[in-house]
Amino acid sequence: MPDKNATPAAPPLFTWEFAADPYPAYAWLREHAPVHRTTLPSGVEAWLVTRYADARQALADQRLSKNPAHHSASAHGKGKVGIPGERSANLMTHLLNIDPPDHTRLRRLVSKAFTPGRVAEFAPRVQELTDQLIDTILDKHGAEKGKADLIHEFAFPLPIYAICDLLGVPREDQDDFRDWAGMMIRHGGGPRGGVARSVKKMRGYLTELIHRKRDDLGEDLISGLIRASDHGEHLTENEAAAMAFILLFAGFETTVNLIGNGTYALLRHPEQRERLQRTLAEGDESLLATGVEELLRYDGPVELATWRFATQDLTIGGRRVAEGDPVLVVLAAADRDPERFADPDTLDLARRDNQHLGYGHGIHYCLGAPLARLEGQTALATLLRRLPDLRLAADPEDLRWRGGLIMRGLRTLPVEFGVPTR
């Protein structure tokens, strides 16, 4: 006879159906198996941490290292963690893969570029890029009705061009970066080996750019890294290339997904979208600020925090995690935890008590969060002002989400809109 009190089997994870809506499965895990050992699509076994309190604790636990060298798997298995292509391109020495004291040193070198003051200085350029992209979309259409894919025509190019400007990539080279970045976010959807080739091309370009900038330093971030290296901060050329790479990689895909997921959520919740449009029309941006935080919580761009590895045996949420085991904190599950958020499955742009984990927690809290917030707020506000009747042009069931373990984002977002008189 089956045991009526037995816990049912865990729901399927990492299927296409799961990718479309992972939240019911995460709710099951939070209730029945909040620290759950599973086999990932790559074959690597890892622990998934899904409750808010456990997630927040794990993100700040110094016994969980970011260095893949602590992974207990074989050399073959070690190559299956991290960003695709970074190992073969010798780009491992960046903020997502290292611990203090190296992490402290490298983070200090780049943190000046992401202060609220520096980001505020960059705001006019972000607005200019946003308007240019919307102008390009409108120029393709006639006087009455337009269609666009907001991912490829807006959400994707905006952060690419913004982070390239911040890094100091010349304008004439930025379309190459757009092509390489496009290959990187396909997560297996492109030609075999395409991601690794794109990462190597990017690495070669960044190395060459660092050499060129040594003779002509500017006010951009790469010039700042070179200056720090020249003033005794011990930043090697490889570290400089790896830092530039991770700032580009982490600085664009998260924002692509913030804009894409955020726009999609607003289109699916017309009463919230209309409320935001009304306050923006009145010149009040307070709801925009809380709204972007709520969109980060509700369906954020980063589904799982990047890899961590136990440096000793430890306990998380009552489960024993062995030394060398990978641990993945599921931000998307923690940010829907009813023990922390009232009505967690409800989108409420005015939500106040919203200490979400969308940008992490602890010493690895996202360095580029101020820039991502600026880009997200600017993109969404400008879309709602300039395309006020924006509407979804596809059945939600037909939309596809990009594969990949860490990020959560739509492949496409087809929309329709009336073309305003210009």
N, C-alpha and C positions, 0 to 999 in steps of 0.2 A: 504494500500500500504506500502511495506517495505521502511524504510528510507535509501536512497542511501548514505547518509552521516554518517550513524551510524557506529561506530567502530565494526568490526567483532568480534565474540567470540574468546576468547583466545584459542590457540591450546592446545590439551591434554598434560598434564604434568605427569611425573612419570610412564609412561607406558614402556613396554619393547622396543617399537619402539623409544620412547623418549630417553631411556638409551643408545641406539645404536648411536644416533646422536642428542644431545639436542640443538645443536647450531642454527638451524633454528627457534626453539621455543623461544630461548633466544633473537634472533634478533627481533622477533615479539614483545616480551615483552619490550625490550629496546625502540622500536619505539612507541608502543601504550600504554603500562602500565608499565613504568619503576620501579614503586614501587607497587607491585601487591599482593593483599591479596588472599590467596588460602588455600584450605584444603589439608593437607599432607596425604600420605597413612596411617599414624598412627591415623588420625582423628583430629590431632592438627591443629588449624588455625594459619597461620603465614604470615608475609610480606616477599616477595622476592624483593631484591634490585639488579637491573641488570645493571645500567649505571656506568661507571668508576668513574666519579666525585662523585656521590652519595655513591658508595661503599667505596671509600677511606675516605670520610667524616664519614660514619657510623662506619667503623672499628676503628676510633680514637675517637668516641664520648663517653665521659664518662657517658652520660645519658643512654647509653645502657650497662647494666650490664651483666656479664658472670654468675652470680649466679642464678641458677634455682629457688631459693626461691622467686624471683621477678615475676615469671610467674603467671599470673592471673587465670590460670586454676585450676580445682579441684585437690585434692591430686592425684587422678587417672591420670589426665592429666599431672601433673608434672612428673610422672614417665615415661612418653613417650618421654622425651627430654634427650639429653646427650648420653653417650656411653652405649650400652646395658649391663646390669649386674653390672654396677659400683655402683648403689644405694644399691642393695641388698648385695653387697660385702663390703659395707662401705668404698668405695674408691672415695668419692666425693671431698675431700679436695686437689685438684690438680690445676695446673695452668689454665686449661681450664674452671674451674668452679668458680673462685674467682676473686675479685677485689682488688685494693689497699685499705689499706696498706698491707694486707696479701699476695697479689700477688707480690708486690714489694719485700717483705722479702723472699718468697720462690724462686722467680726467681733469686735473688742475690745469693742464696745458690748453685744453680746448673749452673749458667751462666759460671763459671770458666771452666767447663768441655767442653764447646763448643766454646771457643775462637779460632780464626784462628790458633794460635800457637799449642794448644792442638790437634786440628783436623789434622794439618800437621804432628804431631808426630804419629798419628794413620794411616796415609796414607799407610805405608808399610804393615800393617796388612790387610787393605782393599784390597790392590792389591793381597796379598797372598790368601785371601779368594776367590777373583774373579777368580784367576788362578786355584785354587783347584776345584771350581765348574765347570769350563770349562773342566778341565782335566777329571772330573768324567763323564761329558756328552760325551766327545770324547772316553773314555774307553768303552762305551757301544756299540760302532759301529765299523764296519769293516773299510777297507782301502779306500773305495770310496765314500760312501754316508751315511749321518746320519740324524736322525730326533730327535726332542726334543720338549718339551713344555717349552718354556722359562720362563713362569710364575712359575710353580711348581719346575722346576729344576735349576732355576738361579735367577730370580728377587725376588722370595719369600725368599729363604734361605739366600741370601747374607746379607740383612739388619738385619735379625733375629740374625745371628751369630755375626754380627758387634756390634749391640746394646747390646747383651748379654756380649760380651767382655768388652765393655765400662762400663757397670753396674757392672761387676765383678761376673757374673754368671759362676760357674765352668763349664769347657768344658763337663764334664760327665752329666751335667743336661740340657744342651742346647737343646737337642732333645726333651725333655719334653716341653720346651718353644715353640719350633717349632710346636708341636702338638696343644698346647693351642692357639697359635696365628693363626694357620690355621683354627681352629674352629671359632675364632672371626671374621675373614674377610669373612666368608661365608655369613654373613648377611641374615640369614634365610634359607640358602641352606642346612644346616645340620640338625641333629635331634632336635626335639622340646626341648627347654631349654638348648641346648648344649652350647650356648654362655655364659649364666649365670653360668653354671657349670665350664666352662673353666676360666672365670674371677675369680670365687671363689678359684679354684685350684691355680691360679697364685697368688692371694692375700695371701693364706696360705703359699705358698712357699716363697714369698718375705718377709713375717713376720719372718719366720724361718731363712731365710738367713741373715736378719738384726741382729737377735739375735746371730747367729754364728760369724758374722763379728765383733761384738763388742769385741770379744776376740782375733781377728787376723786381724787388719785393714791393708788394702793394699792401692794401689794408684788408685783404681777404683772409680766410681761415688758413689756407695752405701756407701763405706767407707768414702767418702767425706761428704755425708749427715750425717752420724753418727758423724763425727768429729765436724761438724757445730752444731749439736744438743748438743754435750757435751761441747761446748764452748759458751753457753749462747744465741744461736740464737733461742731458743725456738721452735725447730722442734720436734713435737710429733712423737711417733712411728707410729701412724696412718697417719700422714702427710708424713713421710718417705716412708711408703708402697705405699701410693697414688701417691707420686712423682715418685717413681721407676716404678709403673704401667703405668702412663701416658707417661713417657719417653720411655718406651718399646712400648706402643701402638702407640703413635704419631711418634715414631722413626722408625717404620718398615713399616706400611702400606703405608705411603706417599711415601717411597722410592721404595717399590714394584711397585706402580703405576707409579712413575717417570720412572723407568727402562722399565716397560712393555709398557706404553703409548708411551714413547720416541722411543723405538725400533720399535713399530708398525708404528709410524709416519714416521720414516726413511725408513722403508720397503715400505710404500705407496708413498714416494717421492724420487725415485731413484736418481734424479739429485742432490738433496741436500745431500743424503747419500754418493754418489760418490765424491762430493766435499769435504765432511768431511774426507772420507777415504784418499783422495789425500793429503790433508794438514797434516794429521797425519803421513802418510808415509814420508813426507818431514821433520818431526820433529817439525812441527808448531802446537801448541795446542790452539792458539788464537780462532780459529773457534769452537773448542770444548767448550770453556768457554761461548762464546756468544750463541752457539748452544743449550746448556743445558738450558740457560735462555729462549730461544725461545720455546723450547719444553715445559717448564713450563707454558709459556703463551698460546701456541697454543692448547694444550690438557693436562692440568696439572693434578696432582694426587688428588687435593682437589677441588671438584666441588663447594661446598658451604662452607663458613666459619662456624665454630661452633656457637652454639646458643648464641643469645643475647636477653635481655629482657628490655623493656623500663621501666625506673624507674620513669618517669613522662610523661605526654602528650608532644609530640614533633612532628616536621614536618620533613619528609625526602622526597626530590624530589617533594615537593608540596603536599604530602599526609599527613594527620594527623594520627599519630600512637598513640594509647591510652596507658596509663600506664598499664604495665603488659603484653602487646602484645609481642610475640616472633618476632624477626627480623632475617632473614637469608640473608646474603650478598652472592650473587651468583658470586663467583670469576670467574667461567668459562665464564659468560656473560660479566662481566666487562672487562676481558682481551681480548675480541673480539669487544670492542666498537670502531666503526670507528671514533668517536669524539676524541679518544685518540691515536689509532694506525692506521697507514697507511696500507691499504690492510690487514685488520685484519684476514681474512680467508686464507691468504697465509702464508705458512711456509717458513721463511727466516732465516736460521741459522746465517746469518751475521747481523741481525737486531741490531742496536746500541741503539736507543732511546727506551729502553725496560723496563720501570719501572712497570713491571707486579705486580699483587697482589697475585701471586701464593703462597707466604708464609705469606700473610696477610700484616698488616700495623699497626703502633701504638704500644702501650705497649704490645700487644699480638702477635707481629711479631714472627714467628716461631723460637724458641730458637735453634732448631737443624738444621737450614738451612745450616750452613757451612758443617756439616757432610753429609746431604742429597746431597748437591752439589758435595762433594768429591765422594760419592758412585755412584752418577749418572754419573759423568764424567769418573770415573774409569771403571765402568761396560760397558758403551757404547763404550769407546775407546778400551777396551780389546776385546769386542765382534767383533768390526770391524777389528781389527788387526788379531785376531786369527781365525775368521770365516769370511773371506772377502767376500765369495759368499753367505752369509746368505740370505734366501728368505722365504717368507710366504708360508706355506703349507696348506692353507685353503682359501676358498672364504671369503672375508671380511664380506659378508652378513650372513655367518654362525657363526661368532664369537659372543660370548655372554659377556655382561658386568655385573659385580657383582651388585646385588641390594644393596640399602643403600642410605641414604640421603646425607651424607657429602662427601664421597670419590668417585672417578671415576677411575675404573680400570677393565681390562679384566679378565675374569675367566681363560682363557687359551690363549696361543699364540703359535700355532703349527708352527714350522719352519723346513726347510731342509737346508743342507749345505754339501759341500764337506769336507771329513775328510783329513786334511793336514798330510803330512809325518812328523813323530815326531822322 
